[in-house]
Amino acid sequence: SCSVISGFTPPSAFSVSADRRRFAMRTIIAASGVPGMLYMGTDSGLMISDDNGASWHSFTDLRKTLTGETDIAALATDGTAVYAGGERGGDGFIYETADRFFTVTPVFTAPGSPVRALAFSSERLMIGLADGRVLSYDPVNHSFRPLAALGSPIVGIHAGDGDAVYVATIAAGMFV
């Protein structure tokens, strides 16, 4: 389900740092069980707001895994954990956190293929990659399953009712 976040107008780019660096917004989700907390993936790392998006702060985990050199293109949650996917140096990744990004655990790496989309469907994380592959990840068993190779970069993925998964590509169209 989706809810309106009152008082929030998503910017396409905005300044937050003392040096006035610009950040391009990639994705945004609300934190489960924490009113007013939002996570935003940007081309320069993770941003966090605790006031419904009125102000944003650059954020990195304690081990400095998700830094300003990290492009976070996708965020998804199962209600307990949050998953961040994207790229660093052209390689794709997914990290999981259960403590509001203070610590992150690596879940997936894809050399040369950035993660572009994430969504939960039937307790599985659906993953869309820049090389056109769609995978599913079972967070309980820590196992992956290839679902499709669509031949065009994935730009969006959405979990529908039941087991339906909708995937949008740059050049090959949309698939169910």
VMD Tcl script that draws the C-alpha trace (Angstrom):
set ca {
  {0.00 0.00 0.00}
  {1.01 3.60 -0.47}
  {0.42 6.66 1.66}
  {0.85 10.37 1.07}
  {3.66 11.99 3.03}
  {2.28 15.35 4.07}
  {4.53 18.37 3.67}
  {6.95 16.60 1.32}
  {7.74 17.84 -2.19}
  {10.38 15.63 -3.81}
  {13.21 17.64 -5.38}
  {15.02 16.43 -8.48}
  {18.27 17.80 -7.05}
  {19.09 19.79 -3.95}
  {21.99 21.12 -1.87}
  {22.78 19.73 1.56}
  {26.49 19.98 2.19}
  {28.62 22.97 3.11}
  {30.24 22.86 -0.33}
  {26.77 23.07 -1.95}
  {27.11 19.69 -3.73}
  {24.04 18.70 -5.73}
  {22.43 15.31 -5.25}
  {20.13 13.65 -7.78}
  {17.27 11.76 -6.15}
  {16.91 8.14 -7.30}
  {14.37 6.56 -4.91}
  {12.60 7.17 -1.62}
  {10.77 5.05 0.98}
  {9.26 5.58 4.42}
  {10.83 3.75 7.34}
  {8.53 1.07 8.78}
  {7.36 1.87 12.30}
  {9.19 5.21 12.56}
  {6.78 8.11 11.90}
  {8.34 10.89 9.84}
  {11.51 8.96 8.91}
  {12.33 8.70 5.20}
  {15.26 7.19 3.34}
  {16.36 8.58 -0.03}
  {18.80 6.95 -2.41}
  {20.82 9.46 -4.44}
  {23.67 9.45 -6.92}
  {25.86 10.48 -3.97}
  {24.80 8.01 -1.30}
  {22.06 7.82 1.30}
  {20.02 10.72 2.66}
  {17.82 10.49 5.76}
  {15.01 12.73 6.98}
  {13.31 12.44 10.36}
  {10.77 15.23 9.70}
  {8.74 13.95 6.70}
  {11.25 15.34 4.21}
  {11.38 18.94 5.42}
  {15.15 18.53 5.90}
  {17.64 15.93 4.69}
  {21.01 14.76 5.98}
  {23.80 12.81 4.29}
  {24.25 9.55 6.09}
  {26.73 6.71 6.07}
  {26.81 3.53 8.09}
  {29.34 3.02 10.90}
  {31.76 1.10 8.63}
  {31.47 3.73 5.89}
  {30.19 1.25 3.31}
  {27.50 3.53 1.84}
  {29.48 6.70 1.19}
  {29.11 9.64 -1.20}
  {30.73 7.53 -3.94}
  {27.81 5.11 -3.76}
  {24.90 5.52 -6.20}
  {21.80 4.14 -4.46}
  {19.20 3.56 -7.18}
  {16.72 1.38 -5.28}
  {15.36 0.91 -1.76}
  {12.86 -1.70 -0.55}
  {11.60 -2.95 2.79}
  {9.86 -6.07 4.03}
  {8.69 -4.22 7.14}
  {11.66 -5.40 9.21}
  {14.78 -4.91 7.11}
  {15.57 -2.28 4.49}
  {17.50 -3.17 1.33}
  {19.60 -0.66 -0.63}
  {20.74 -1.45 -4.16}
  {22.81 0.46 -6.68}
  {26.35 0.72 -7.91}
  {29.84 1.70 -6.95}
  {32.53 1.84 -9.61}
  {30.22 0.18 -12.16}
  {29.56 -2.89 -9.98}
  {26.11 -3.63 -8.59}
  {25.35 -4.28 -4.93}
  {22.58 -4.86 -2.40}
  {23.01 -4.20 1.32}
  {20.58 -5.05 4.10}
  {20.02 -3.17 7.35}
  {17.80 -3.85 10.33}
  {19.03 -0.88 12.41}
  {18.22 2.19 10.31}
  {21.48 2.04 8.33}
  {23.85 2.24 11.29}
  {25.22 -1.09 10.06}
  {24.76 -2.80 6.70}
  {25.32 -6.38 5.61}
  {26.26 -7.24 2.02}
  {23.63 -9.42 0.35}
  {24.58 -9.36 -3.34}
  {27.25 -8.16 -5.74}
  {27.10 -8.06 -9.53}
  {30.39 -7.11 -11.20}
  {29.67 -4.78 -14.12}
  {25.89 -4.79 -13.64}
  {24.37 -2.12 -11.37}
  {21.19 -2.83 -9.42}
  {18.43 -0.57 -10.79}
  {15.21 -1.74 -9.07}
  {14.04 -3.58 -5.93}
  {10.58 -4.65 -4.71}
  {9.13 -7.22 -2.31}
  {6.71 -9.88 -3.58}
  {5.49 -12.80 -1.48}
  {8.33 -12.47 1.04}
  {10.97 -12.43 -1.72}
  {13.05 -9.46 -2.86}
  {12.75 -8.90 -6.62}
  {15.91 -7.47 -8.19}
  {16.23 -5.68 -11.55}
  {19.71 -5.24 -13.02}
  {21.16 -2.91 -15.64}
  {22.07 -5.92 -17.81}
  {18.37 -6.89 -18.08}
  {18.35 -9.76 -15.60}
  {15.59 -10.18 -13.03}
  {16.39 -12.21 -9.91}
  {14.58 -13.09 -6.71}
  {16.19 -13.30 -3.29}
  {14.85 -15.25 -0.33}
  {16.04 -13.36 2.79}
  {15.25 -16.31 5.09}
  {17.33 -18.89 3.18}
  {19.76 -16.33 1.67}
  {19.23 -17.85 -1.76}
  {18.88 -16.34 -5.23}
  {16.88 -17.53 -8.22}
  {17.12 -16.14 -11.76}
  {13.68 -15.23 -13.13}
  {14.32 -13.66 -16.54}
  {16.89 -12.16 -18.90}
  {15.01 -9.41 -20.75}
  {17.84 -8.05 -22.91}
  {17.35 -4.41 -21.89}
  {18.25 -2.52 -18.71}
  {15.61 -2.73 -15.99}
  {14.25 0.68 -14.94}
  {11.47 -0.36 -12.58}
  {10.02 -3.34 -10.77}
  {6.74 -3.57 -8.86}
  {5.22 -6.39 -6.84}
  {1.54 -6.85 -7.63}
  {-1.11 -9.06 -6.09}
  {-0.13 -12.65 -5.37}
  {2.99 -13.62 -7.25}
  {2.63 -10.99 -10.02}
  {5.77 -8.97 -10.66}
  {5.79 -6.09 -13.16}
  {9.10 -5.20 -14.77}
  {9.81 -2.14 -16.95}
  {12.83 -1.97 -19.26}
  {14.43 0.84 -21.24}
  {13.93 -0.66 -24.71}
  {12.12 -4.02 -24.47}
  {8.84 -2.81 -22.91}
  {7.03 -3.97 -19.79}
  {6.69 -7.55 -18.61}
  {4.49 -9.36 -16.07}
}
mol new
graphics top color blue
foreach p $ca { graphics top sphere $p radius 0.5 }
foreach p [lrange $ca 0 end-1] q [lrange $ca 1 end] { graphics top cylinder $p $q radius 0.2 }
display resetview
